Amino acid sequence: MDERTERTREDWNRMAAGYDRGERLQRLVLGGVRARLCGRARDRTLEVAVGTGHDLPYYPDGVELTGLDLSPRMLAAARRRASALGRPVTLVEGDAQDMPFDDGGFDTVLCALALCAIPDQRRALEEMHRVLRPGGLLLLVDHIEYTKAPWRWREERRESPRRLPRAVAREVGFAVDHHERTALGFLETVVARRP
């Protein structure tokens, strides 16, 4: 694990205890985005950066769910949530930039509000592409780069500036079926397939 990724892990471990306090605000801002994306998941599904498990209630029955996260403390919260929901899920500690899964092992990969926090977005999307079977579905919702002042100036100072998720997905070989901006233009949802 490189230094930036280790720092990211430490940050998320620190934030884990209070992370769910913002869940109500997230639901207000996101509306039904999580439910719509998760509702499209099928068969063997991987959620990258599962965090504390905010998405767990939204997956359809019959989905064989695996959640990956860098932070053991976030995973501990996800385990508690899964248990409370009675939701079977395999939770794995690992790096989205170097996933411990076989090539083509999943039918669906979902990543919600986390790609922007991964140090190397492109590498993470390459890994998502690798672990999806041909024809598999990629579902993303994420923060996008800010293009208007004063947020643009903040973006320019970031160590890893955000990029449009659909642009990076296309670069690594995904065919983007649909994308749209939501939450006043600060988020982008992407539905794509591995050809």
N, CA, C and O of each residue as an XYZ file, in Angstrom:
780
protein
N       0.849     -1.171      0.000
C       0.000      0.000      0.000
C       0.898      1.238      0.000
O       1.804      1.357      0.824
N       0.638      2.155     -0.929
C       1.467      3.357     -0.983
C       1.081      4.336      0.131
O       0.087      4.134      0.828
N       1.866      5.383      0.288
C       1.693      6.335      1.389
C       0.346      7.057      1.327
O      -0.308      7.239      2.354
N      -0.075      7.473      0.114
C      -1.365      8.163     -0.013
C      -2.525      7.256      0.380
O      -3.475      7.696      1.026
N      -2.442      5.997     -0.010
C      -3.499      5.052      0.325
C      -3.518      4.778      1.822
O      -4.589      4.666      2.419
N      -2.351      4.669      2.428
C      -2.280      4.471      3.878
C      -2.873      5.669      4.621
O      -3.578      5.491      5.614
N      -2.595      6.883      4.152
C      -3.193      8.077      4.763
C      -4.716      8.064      4.622
O      -5.438      8.432      5.549
N      -5.189      7.642      3.463
C      -6.627      7.549      3.227
C      -7.253      6.550      4.195
O      -8.314      6.811      4.761
N      -6.602      5.418      4.382
C      -7.095      4.405      5.325
C      -7.184      4.985      6.743
O      -8.188      4.804      7.432
N      -6.138      5.675      7.166
C      -6.132      6.286      8.499
C      -7.259      7.306      8.646
O      -7.917      7.366      9.685
N      -7.479      8.107      7.603
C      -8.558      9.101      7.634
C      -9.917      8.429      7.824
O     -10.711      8.860      8.659
N     -10.187      7.369      7.045
C     -11.481      6.697      7.136
C     -11.631      5.956      8.461
O     -12.736      5.882      8.999
N     -10.562      5.417      8.988
C     -10.639      4.789     10.313
C     -11.020      5.827     11.365
O     -11.818      5.542     12.258
N     -10.456      7.024     11.262
C     -10.787      8.107     12.197
C     -12.249      8.537     12.061
O     -12.915      8.796     13.063
N     -12.742      8.614     10.843
C     -14.092      9.110     10.589
C     -15.186      8.073     10.842
O     -16.362      8.425     10.936
N     -14.811      6.807     10.952
C     -15.800      5.729     11.014
C     -16.799      5.898     12.156
O     -17.995      5.682     11.958
N     -16.341      6.273     13.324
C     -17.226      6.344     14.493
C     -18.370      7.337     14.301
O     -19.485      7.084     14.757
N     -18.114      8.455     13.637
C     -19.147      9.468     13.462
C     -19.721      9.560     12.067
O     -20.533     10.443     11.790
N     -19.314      8.664     11.182
C     -19.693      8.777      9.781
C     -21.206      8.751      9.564
O     -21.727      9.500      8.737
N     -21.899      7.907     10.291
C     -23.336      7.752     10.058
C     -24.165      8.947     10.505
O     -25.350      9.024     10.179
N     -23.572      9.876     11.240
C     -24.321     11.070     11.648
C     -24.794     11.877     10.450
O     -25.801     12.580     10.542
N     -24.096     11.791      9.343
C     -24.476     12.536      8.143
C     -25.412     11.785      7.215
O     -25.730     12.267      6.128
N     -25.859     10.602      7.635
C     -26.686      9.778      6.743
C     -28.011     10.448      6.378
O     -28.444     10.360      5.229
N     -28.652     11.105      7.317
C     -29.939     11.751      7.037
C     -29.765     12.853      5.984
O     -30.577     12.972      5.067
N     -28.712     13.648      6.120
C     -28.450     14.699      5.139
C     -28.150     14.090      3.771
O     -28.617     14.588      2.747
N     -27.367     13.007      3.760
C     -27.075     12.340      2.486
C     -28.361     11.890      1.802
O     -28.520     12.076      0.595
N     -29.281     11.297      2.566
C     -30.549     10.836      1.988
C     -31.328     12.005      1.397
O     -31.939     11.880      0.336
N     -31.303     13.138      2.086
C     -32.006     14.323      1.607
C     -31.406     14.803      0.281
O     -32.136     15.097     -0.666
N     -30.089     14.878      0.220
C     -29.406     15.366     -0.986
C     -29.512     14.360     -2.132
O     -29.741     14.741     -3.280
N     -29.347     13.087     -1.819
C     -29.328     12.057     -2.855
C     -30.712     11.633     -3.324
O     -30.860     11.109     -4.428
N     -31.722     11.854     -2.495
C     -33.046     11.364     -2.861
C     -32.998      9.858     -3.021
O     -32.490      9.154     -2.149
N     -33.516      9.366     -4.116
C     -33.563      7.918     -4.349
C     -32.421      7.366     -5.169
O     -32.521      6.254     -5.688
N     -31.322      8.123     -5.302
C     -30.212      7.677     -6.159
C     -29.662      6.332     -5.699
O     -29.471      5.434     -6.519
N     -29.403      6.178     -4.399
C     -28.852      4.910     -3.902
C     -29.799      3.749     -4.231
O     -29.367      2.710     -4.730
N     -31.084      3.934     -3.949
C     -32.060      2.868     -4.188
C     -32.137      2.510     -5.672
O     -32.208      1.332     -6.022
N     -32.124      3.521     -6.544
C     -32.198      3.248     -7.990
C     -30.975      2.486     -8.475
O     -31.105      1.521     -9.228
N     -29.773      2.915     -8.046
C     -28.564      2.219     -8.497
C     -28.501      0.803     -7.944
O     -28.300     -0.152     -8.695
N     -28.672      0.664     -6.636
C     -28.593     -0.668     -6.015
C     -29.662     -1.598     -6.579
O     -29.433     -2.800     -6.713
N     -30.825     -1.046     -6.908
C     -31.905     -1.848     -7.470
C     -31.562     -2.472     -8.813
O     -32.224     -3.418     -9.240
N     -30.546     -1.963     -9.479
C     -30.108     -2.525    -10.769
C     -29.106     -3.662    -10.612
O     -28.810     -4.365    -11.579
N     -28.585     -3.847     -9.410
C     -27.576     -4.894     -9.175
C     -28.188     -6.278     -9.390
O     -29.353     -6.513     -9.070
N     -27.390     -7.178     -9.930
C     -27.833     -8.540    -10.204
C     -26.736     -9.541     -9.842
O     -25.542     -9.265     -9.960
N     -27.187    -10.705     -9.399
C     -26.324    -11.869     -9.191
C     -25.130    -11.545     -8.289
O     -25.301    -10.959     -7.220
N     -23.930    -11.921     -8.713
C     -22.732    -11.683     -7.890
C     -22.371    -10.202     -7.992
O     -21.969     -9.720     -9.051
N     -22.522     -9.489     -6.872
C     -22.335     -8.030     -6.862
C     -21.243     -7.645     -5.882
O     -21.186     -8.150     -4.761
N     -20.381     -6.748     -6.320
C     -19.327     -6.185     -5.480
C     -19.629     -4.715     -5.260
O     -19.811     -3.960     -6.215
N     -19.683     -4.310     -3.989
C     -19.731     -2.873     -3.694
C     -18.345     -2.446     -3.248
O     -17.844     -2.906     -2.222
N     -17.732     -1.571     -4.018
C     -16.403     -1.051     -3.733
C     -16.548      0.123     -2.772
O     -17.354      1.026     -3.001
N     -15.766      0.108     -1.696
C     -15.835      1.124     -0.648
C     -17.219      1.103     -0.003
O     -17.931      2.107      0.011
N     -17.574     -0.042      0.521
C     -18.892     -0.260      1.128
C     -19.103      0.621      2.356
O     -20.244      0.861      2.752
N     -18.021      1.105      2.963
C     -18.127      1.994      4.112
C     -18.885      1.353      5.257
O     -18.626      0.205      5.617
N     -19.828      2.101      5.831
C     -20.613      1.592      6.961
C     -21.857      0.849      6.498
O     -22.679      0.444      7.319
N     -22.002      0.668      5.193
C     -23.107     -0.122      4.669
C     -24.382      0.649      4.384
O     -25.472      0.085      4.464
N     -24.267      1.932      4.050
C     -25.463      2.744      3.747
C     -26.326      2.119      2.661
O     -27.548      2.266      2.689
N     -25.719      1.425      1.707
C     -26.469      0.892      0.570
C     -27.122     -0.462      0.844
O     -27.967     -0.897      0.063
N     -26.757     -1.130      1.921
C     -27.223     -2.498      2.156
C     -28.745     -2.663      2.080
O     -29.203     -3.671      1.542
N     -29.541     -1.733      2.587
C     -30.996     -1.945      2.524
C     -31.582     -1.915      1.106
O     -32.709     -2.361      0.894
N     -30.834     -1.400      0.155
C     -31.391     -1.148     -1.172
C     -31.151     -2.255     -2.196
O     -31.705     -2.193     -3.293
N     -30.357     -3.248     -1.878
C     -30.083     -4.314     -2.839
C     -31.267     -5.258     -2.947
O     -31.908     -5.560     -1.940
N     -31.569     -5.729     -4.149
C     -32.674     -6.681     -4.318
C     -32.345     -8.032     -3.667
O     -31.181     -8.404     -3.516
N     -33.397     -8.744     -3.291
C     -33.207    -10.114     -2.819
C     -32.568    -10.925     -3.937
O     -32.808    -10.662     -5.116
N     -31.773    -11.886     -3.578
C     -31.139    -12.741     -4.567
C     -29.763    -12.267     -4.997
O     -29.030    -13.010     -5.650
N     -29.396    -11.034     -4.639
C     -28.057    -10.553     -4.962
C     -27.067    -11.188     -3.990
O     -27.267    -11.152     -2.776
N     -26.017    -11.761     -4.524
C     -24.937    -12.348     -3.720
C     -23.904    -11.242     -3.516
O     -23.065    -11.006     -4.386
N     -23.965    -10.567     -2.372
C     -23.255     -9.311     -2.170
C     -21.921     -9.490     -1.455
O     -21.819    -10.188     -0.446
N     -20.896     -8.834     -2.014
C     -19.581     -8.709     -1.389
C     -19.290     -7.226     -1.258
O     -19.488     -6.464     -2.205
N     -18.821     -6.813     -0.091
C     -18.445     -5.421      0.127
C     -16.961     -5.328      0.423
O     -16.439     -6.081      1.245
N     -16.283     -4.415     -0.238
C     -14.851     -4.185     -0.055
C     -14.651     -2.814      0.556
O     -15.286     -1.847      0.136
N     -13.775     -2.719      1.544
C     -13.435     -1.410      2.084
C     -12.014     -1.428      2.621
O     -11.523     -2.454      3.091
N     -11.373     -0.290      2.543
C     -10.002     -0.098      3.004
C      -9.928     -0.019      4.523
O      -8.910     -0.382      5.113
N     -10.997      0.452      5.158
C     -10.996      0.733      6.586
C     -11.630     -0.389      7.401
O     -12.808     -0.693      7.213
N     -10.869     -1.008      8.301
C     -11.462     -2.043      9.152
C     -12.559     -1.491     10.064
O     -13.496     -2.215     10.398
N     -12.462     -0.252     10.463
C     -13.503      0.327     11.327
C     -14.801      0.574     10.558
O     -15.888      0.378     11.101
N     -14.694      0.996      9.321
C     -15.899      1.142      8.494
C     -16.545     -0.229      8.278
O     -17.768     -0.359      8.333
N     -15.723     -1.245      8.034
C     -16.251     -2.597      7.841
C     -16.942     -3.122      9.097
O     -17.945     -3.829      9.005
N     -16.416     -2.782     10.255
C     -17.052     -3.217     11.502
C     -18.460     -2.623     11.601
O     -19.394     -3.308     12.018
N     -18.612     -1.366     11.223
C     -19.939     -0.733     11.228
C     -20.849     -1.387     10.191
O     -22.037     -1.588     10.447
N     -20.299     -1.720      9.022
C     -21.088     -2.392      7.976
C     -21.558     -3.766      8.462
O     -22.685     -4.172      8.177
N     -20.699     -4.479      9.192
C     -21.097     -5.784      9.744
C     -22.280     -5.645     10.698
O     -23.221     -6.436     10.658
N     -22.219     -4.633     11.553
C     -23.332     -4.399     12.486
C     -24.615     -4.074     11.729
O     -25.686     -4.573     12.075
N     -24.508     -3.239     10.698
C     -25.694     -2.871      9.914
C     -26.258     -4.093      9.184
O     -27.470     -4.309      9.178
N     -25.390     -4.883      8.576
C     -25.843     -6.083      7.858
C     -26.548     -7.043      8.817
O     -27.579     -7.625      8.478
N     -25.991     -7.201     10.004
C     -26.595     -8.075     11.002
C     -27.972     -7.562     11.414
O     -28.919     -8.343     11.513
N     -28.092     -6.261     11.652
C     -29.369     -5.673     12.047
C     -30.424     -5.821     10.948
O     -31.611     -5.967     11.238
N     -29.987     -5.784      9.692
C     -30.898     -5.918      8.559
C     -31.188     -7.382      8.213
O     -32.119     -7.673      7.461
N     -30.386     -8.299      8.764
C     -30.502     -9.699      8.367
C     -30.053     -9.914      6.934
O     -30.550    -10.806      6.246
N     -29.119     -9.099      6.489
C     -28.640     -9.097      5.101
C     -27.354     -9.904      4.990
O     -26.335     -9.492      5.546
N     -27.362    -11.038      4.293
C     -26.105    -11.756      4.113
C     -25.168    -10.977      3.184
O     -25.558    -10.578      2.087
N     -23.946    -10.770      3.632
C     -22.946    -10.052      2.840
C     -21.567    -10.526      3.271
O     -21.314    -10.733      4.458
N     -20.695    -10.692      2.316
C     -19.302    -11.005      2.599
C     -18.542     -9.687      2.597
O     -18.519     -8.984      1.586
N     -17.923     -9.348      3.721
C     -17.187     -8.082      3.832
C     -15.696     -8.368      3.854
O     -15.217     -9.199      4.625
N     -14.972     -7.663      2.995
C     -13.553     -7.920      2.779
C     -12.775     -6.624      2.957
O     -13.125     -5.593      2.383
N     -11.720     -6.686      3.755
C     -10.820     -5.534      3.876
C      -9.844     -5.562      2.716
O      -9.180     -6.571      2.477
N      -9.759     -4.448      1.994
C      -8.845     -4.411      0.861
C      -8.866     -3.068      0.162
O      -9.686     -2.199      0.458
N      -7.949     -2.922     -0.768
C      -7.706     -1.690     -1.503
C      -8.410     -1.751     -2.859
O      -8.209     -2.698     -3.620
N      -9.228     -0.752     -3.161
C      -9.928     -0.687     -4.447
C      -8.960     -0.588     -5.621
O      -9.334     -0.879     -6.758
N      -7.728     -0.184     -5.359
C      -6.721     -0.035     -6.411
C      -5.966     -1.335     -6.673
O      -5.170     -1.418     -7.609
N      -6.215     -2.343     -5.848
C      -5.547     -3.645     -5.979
C      -6.439     -4.690     -5.308
O      -6.123     -5.179     -4.223
N      -7.536     -5.025     -5.948
C      -8.565     -5.861     -5.330
C      -8.149     -7.322     -5.245
O      -7.509     -7.850     -6.155
N      -8.519     -7.973     -4.141
C      -8.156     -9.377     -3.940
C      -9.179    -10.340     -4.541
O      -9.568    -11.312     -3.892
N      -9.618    -10.082     -5.771
C     -10.636    -10.908     -6.410
C     -10.148    -11.375     -7.779
O      -9.293    -10.746     -8.401
N     -10.713    -12.492     -8.230
C     -10.360    -13.047     -9.530
C     -10.909    -12.183    -10.665
O     -11.874    -11.439    -10.490
N     -10.281    -12.298    -11.812
C     -10.763    -11.633    -13.020
C     -12.172    -12.139    -13.341
O     -12.440    -13.337    -13.258
N     -13.065    -11.222    -13.704
C     -14.396    -11.601    -14.168
C     -15.265    -12.281    -13.125
O     -16.185    -13.014    -13.489
N     -15.009    -12.065    -11.846
C     -15.734    -12.776    -10.798
C     -17.078    -12.177    -10.413
O     -17.805    -12.779     -9.623
N     -17.430    -11.010    -10.943
C     -18.674    -10.345    -10.538
C     -19.513     -9.970    -11.753
O     -18.995     -9.690    -12.835
N     -20.836     -9.976    -11.535
C     -21.793     -9.578    -12.568
C     -22.090     -8.084    -12.504
O     -22.413     -7.460    -13.515
N     -21.976     -7.513    -11.291
C     -22.235     -6.093    -11.068
C     -21.178     -5.544    -10.125
O     -20.808     -6.200     -9.151
N     -20.692     -4.348    -10.407
C     -19.828     -3.617     -9.468
C     -20.467     -2.258     -9.245
O     -20.831     -1.567    -10.196
N     -20.601     -1.877     -7.968
C     -21.193     -0.598     -7.598
C     -20.211      0.162     -6.720
O     -19.548     -0.427     -5.866
N     -20.119      1.469     -6.931
C     -19.293      2.328     -6.088
C     -20.062      3.633     -5.898
O     -20.333      4.353     -6.859
N     -20.413      3.930     -4.632
C     -21.244      5.094     -4.340
C     -20.503      6.087     -3.450
O     -20.141      5.776     -2.315
N     -20.288      7.273     -3.979
C     -19.703      8.389     -3.231
C     -18.348      8.041     -2.625
O     -18.040      8.461     -1.509
N     -17.551      7.287     -3.343
C     -16.248      6.878     -2.815
C     -15.117      7.015     -3.819
O     -13.959      7.139     -3.420
N     -15.418      6.997     -5.103
C     -14.356      7.062     -6.111
C     -13.504      8.316     -5.926
O     -12.288      8.280     -6.119
N     -14.138      9.411     -5.554
C     -13.414     10.673     -5.382
C     -12.443     10.629     -4.206
O     -11.540     11.463     -4.132
N     -12.605      9.681     -3.289
C     -11.720      9.576     -2.123
C     -10.602      8.554     -2.328
O      -9.708      8.435     -1.490
N     -10.651      7.825     -3.429
C      -9.616      6.843     -3.733
C      -8.452      7.583     -4.394
O      -8.663      8.307     -5.367
N      -7.231      7.413     -3.887
C      -6.107      8.193     -4.420
C      -5.931      8.108     -5.937
O      -5.661      9.126     -6.574
N      -6.074      6.925     -6.526
C      -5.895      6.776     -7.973
C      -7.208      6.258     -8.567
O      -7.441      5.050     -8.628
N      -8.057      7.189     -9.001
C      -9.372      6.830     -9.541
C      -9.247      5.902    -10.748
O      -9.997      4.936    -10.886
N      -8.305      6.206    -11.601
C      -8.151      5.390    -12.810
C      -7.789      3.953    -12.456
O      -8.357      3.012    -13.009
N      -6.850      3.787    -11.544
C      -6.447      2.434    -11.145
C      -7.629      1.678    -10.524
O      -7.803      0.486    -10.775
N      -8.432      2.367     -9.721
C      -9.606      1.724     -9.120
C     -10.597      1.288    -10.201
O     -11.146      0.188    -10.127
N     -10.829      2.132    -11.197
C     -11.747      1.755    -12.275
C     -11.169      0.648    -13.147
O     -11.920     -0.183    -13.658
N      -9.853      0.619    -13.328
C      -9.235     -0.506    -14.042
C      -9.487     -1.813    -13.289
O      -9.757     -2.850    -13.896
N      -9.394     -1.750    -11.963
C      -9.658     -2.939    -11.150
C     -11.130     -3.347    -11.238
O     -11.442     -4.536    -11.315
N     -12.032     -2.366    -11.227
C     -13.459     -2.684    -11.373
C     -13.713     -3.362    -12.710
O     -14.481     -4.319    -12.796
N     -13.058     -2.855    -13.753
C     -13.169     -3.454    -15.088
C     -12.650     -4.895    -15.058
O     -13.270     -5.794    -15.626
N     -11.529     -5.105    -14.404
C     -10.911     -6.439    -14.346
C     -11.804     -7.461    -13.643
O     -11.928     -8.594    -14.106
N     -12.428     -7.068    -12.525
C     -13.197     -8.044    -11.740
C     -14.608     -8.267    -12.286
O     -15.287     -9.201    -11.860
N     -15.061     -7.431    -13.217
C     -16.364     -7.633    -13.854
C     -16.249     -8.655    -14.976
O     -15.255     -8.684    -15.701
N     -17.255     -9.479    -15.113
C     -17.291    -10.395    -16.261
C     -17.613     -9.574    -17.514
O     -18.197     -8.496    -17.404
N     -17.243    -10.061    -18.695
C     -17.666     -9.374    -19.919
C     -19.188     -9.258    -19.939
O     -19.896    -10.230    -19.676
N     -19.682     -8.070    -20.251
C     -21.114     -7.802    -20.216
C     -21.607     -7.357    -18.849
O     -22.774     -6.997    -18.697
N     -20.718     -7.377    -17.841
C     -21.081     -6.995    -16.481
C     -21.385     -5.511    -16.371
O     -20.969     -4.707    -17.204
N     -22.119     -5.171    -15.324
C     -22.659     -3.830    -15.138
C     -21.872     -3.049    -14.091
O     -21.621     -3.554    -12.996
N     -21.482     -1.821    -14.423
C     -20.832     -0.891    -13.507
C     -21.839      0.196    -13.148
O     -22.444      0.811    -14.027
N     -22.014      0.430    -11.833
C     -22.938      1.442    -11.342
C     -22.165      2.407    -10.442
O     -21.576      1.991     -9.444
N     -22.166      3.685    -10.793
C     -21.419      4.690    -10.036
C     -22.307      5.879     -9.692
O     -23.175      6.265    -10.474
N     -22.083      6.445     -8.534
C     -22.541      7.791     -8.230
C     -21.400      8.422     -7.457
O     -20.899      7.848     -6.491
N     -20.994      9.605     -7.886
C     -19.854     10.224     -7.221
C     -19.845     11.725     -7.400
O     -20.508     12.292     -8.268
N     -19.049     12.347     -6.523
C     -18.804     13.783     -6.623
C     -17.975     14.020     -7.877
O     -17.152     13.189     -8.260
N     -18.201     15.146     -8.498
C     -17.433     15.467     -9.697
C     -16.561     16.680     -9.433
O     -16.697     17.350     -8.410
N     -15.663     16.952    -10.369
C     -14.799     18.112    -10.192
C     -15.640     19.374    -10.222
O     -16.593     19.485    -10.994
N     -15.279     20.311     -9.383
C     -15.989     21.581     -9.323
C     -15.427     22.498    -10.398
O     -14.212     22.633    -10.538
N     -16.308     23.117    -11.145
C     -15.858     23.948    -12.266
C     -16.114     25.431    -12.067
O     -15.670     26.252    -12.870
N     -16.834     25.785    -10.990
C     -17.149     27.192    -10.748
C     -16.481     27.666     -9.467
O     -16.359     26.925     -8.492
N     -16.048     28.941     -9.500
C     -15.450     29.540     -8.311
C     -16.527     29.649     -7.231
O     -17.693     29.848     -7.570
N     -16.199     29.534     -6.000
C     -14.885     29.343     -5.388
C     -14.462     27.880     -5.289
O     -13.321     27.588     -4.929
N     -15.389     26.942     -5.611
C     -15.059     25.524     -5.460
C     -13.961     25.075     -6.425
O     -13.172     24.187     -6.105
N     -13.916     25.689     -7.600
C     -12.891     25.326     -8.573
C     -11.495     25.548     -7.995
O     -10.598     24.737     -8.227
N     -11.297     26.635     -7.244
C      -9.979     26.922     -6.669
C      -9.601     25.847     -5.651
O      -8.446     25.428     -5.568
N     -10.588     25.414     -4.885
C     -10.336     24.331     -3.924
C      -9.945     23.045     -4.662
O      -9.036     22.328     -4.243
N     -10.635     22.772     -5.744
C     -10.365     21.572     -6.546
C      -8.933     21.596     -7.084
O      -8.249     20.573     -7.104
N      -8.495     22.769     -7.516
C      -7.152     22.889     -8.086
C      -6.062     22.613     -7.061
O      -4.942     22.262     -7.430
N      -6.377     22.769     -5.769
C      -5.389     22.513     -4.711
C      -5.384     21.061     -4.230
O      -4.509     20.675     -3.455
N      -6.347     20.253     -4.678
C      -6.407     18.851     -4.248
C      -5.194     18.086     -4.768
O      -4.697     18.352     -5.862
N      -4.727     17.133     -3.963
C      -3.603     16.292     -4.390
C      -3.992     15.457     -5.601
O      -3.185     15.260     -6.510
N      -5.226     14.966     -5.614
C      -5.758     14.190     -6.738
C      -7.064     14.837     -7.184
O      -8.124     14.497     -6.660
N      -7.009     15.763     -8.142
C      -8.247     16.416     -8.572
C      -9.272     15.407     -9.080
O      -8.928     14.414     -9.722
N     -10.542     15.686     -8.775
C     -11.625     14.812     -9.237
C     -11.791     14.951    -10.734
O     -11.498     15.994    -11.318
N     -12.265     13.883    -11.338
C     -12.584     13.897    -12.759
C     -13.985     13.354    -12.936
O     -14.530     12.732    -12.024
N     -14.565     13.577    -14.082
C     -15.880     13.015    -14.358
C     -15.773     11.493    -14.340
O     -14.972     10.925    -15.083
N     -16.561     10.829    -13.511
C     -16.486      9.358    -13.454
C     -16.683      8.711    -14.825
O     -16.007      7.734    -15.148
N     -17.602      9.246    -15.636
C     -17.848      8.630    -16.946
C     -16.626      8.732    -17.849
O     -16.370      7.827    -18.643
N     -15.862      9.829    -17.740
C     -14.681      9.999    -18.587
C     -13.616      8.966    -18.236
O     -13.018      8.357    -19.123
N     -13.383      8.773    -16.955
C     -12.376      7.786    -16.530
C     -12.858      6.379    -16.872
O     -12.062      5.543    -17.299
N     -14.148      6.107    -16.689
C     -14.698      4.791    -17.028
C     -14.479      4.483    -18.506
O     -14.091      3.369    -18.860
N     -14.722      5.457    -19.360
C     -14.495      5.249    -20.803
C     -13.020      4.987    -21.093
O     -12.685      4.118    -21.898
N     -12.141      5.743    -20.434
C     -10.699      5.572    -20.661
C     -10.226      4.154    -20.376
O      -9.332      3.649    -21.055
N     -10.815      3.513    -19.387
C     -10.347      2.170    -19.012
C     -11.098      1.060    -19.743
O     -10.840     -0.122    -19.513
N     -12.032      1.439    -20.630
C     -12.657      0.435    -21.477
C     -14.129      0.160    -21.256
O     -14.682     -0.728    -21.904
N     -14.784      0.888    -20.365
C     -16.218      0.693    -20.168
C     -17.005      1.382    -21.282
O     -16.577      2.405    -21.817
N     -18.152      0.814    -21.622
C     -19.110      1.442    -22.520
C     -20.167      2.091    -21.635
O     -20.905      1.394    -20.938
N     -20.245      3.402    -21.657
C     -21.179      4.138    -20.805
C     -22.545      4.152    -21.480
O     -22.712      4.679    -22.579
N     -23.529      3.550    -20.783
C     -24.903      3.496    -21.299
C     -25.691      4.744    -20.933
O     -26.519      5.216    -21.712
N     -25.426      5.283    -19.733
C     -26.219      6.407    -19.248
C     -25.414      7.168    -18.197
O     -24.669      6.575    -17.416
N     -25.575      8.482    -18.193
C     -24.991      9.298    -17.125
C     -25.871     10.528    -16.944
O     -26.506     11.003    -17.885
N     -25.892     11.030    -15.720
C     -26.631     12.259    -15.455
C     -26.080     12.923    -14.204
O     -25.532     12.272    -13.314
N     -26.244     14.238    -14.165
C     -25.861     14.996    -12.968
C     -27.067     15.114    -12.070
O     -28.204     15.216    -12.531
N     -26.798     15.098    -10.767
C     -27.848     15.219     -9.774
C     -27.312     16.031     -8.600
O     -26.147     16.427     -8.595
N     -28.157     16.277     -7.612
C     -27.757     17.026     -6.408
C     -27.130     18.367     -6.786
O     -25.995     18.670     -6.416
N     -27.903     19.163     -7.533
C     -27.471     20.502     -7.960
C     -26.206     20.466     -8.817
O     -25.456     21.442     -8.856
N     -25.970     19.362     -9.494
C     -24.820     19.239    -10.374
C     -23.538     18.811     -9.706
O     -22.502     18.743    -10.367
N     -23.566     18.518     -8.409
C     -22.354     18.130     -7.696
C     -22.059     16.629     -7.789
O     -20.952     16.195     -7.470
N     -23.037     15.842     -8.221
C     -22.863     14.395     -8.322
C     -23.176     13.943     -9.735
O     -23.962     14.564    -10.450
N     -22.539     12.842    -10.118
C     -22.839     12.233    -11.403
C     -23.134     10.757    -11.187
O     -22.389     10.060    -10.498
N     -24.225     10.288    -11.779
C     -24.502      8.850    -11.792
C     -24.099      8.309    -13.154
O     -24.268      8.968    -14.180
N     -23.561      7.089    -13.140
C     -23.089      6.448    -14.360
C     -23.543      4.997    -14.361
O     -23.384      4.283    -13.370
N     -24.109      4.570    -15.482
C     -24.422      3.162    -15.714
C     -23.599      2.767    -16.934
O     -23.743      3.351    -18.008
N     -22.733      1.768    -16.759
C     -21.830      1.368    -17.844
C     -21.705     -0.151    -17.859
O     -22.108     -0.830    -16.914
N     -21.147     -0.669    -18.936
C     -20.936     -2.119    -19.082
C     -19.503     -2.395    -19.519
O     -18.869     -1.603    -20.217
N     -19.025     -3.549    -19.077
C     -17.754     -4.025    -19.624
C     -18.069     -4.761    -20.919
O     -18.757     -5.782    -20.894
N     -17.572     -4.257    -22.059
C     -17.880     -4.908    -23.347
C     -17.399     -6.355    -23.390
O     -17.581     -7.036    -24.399
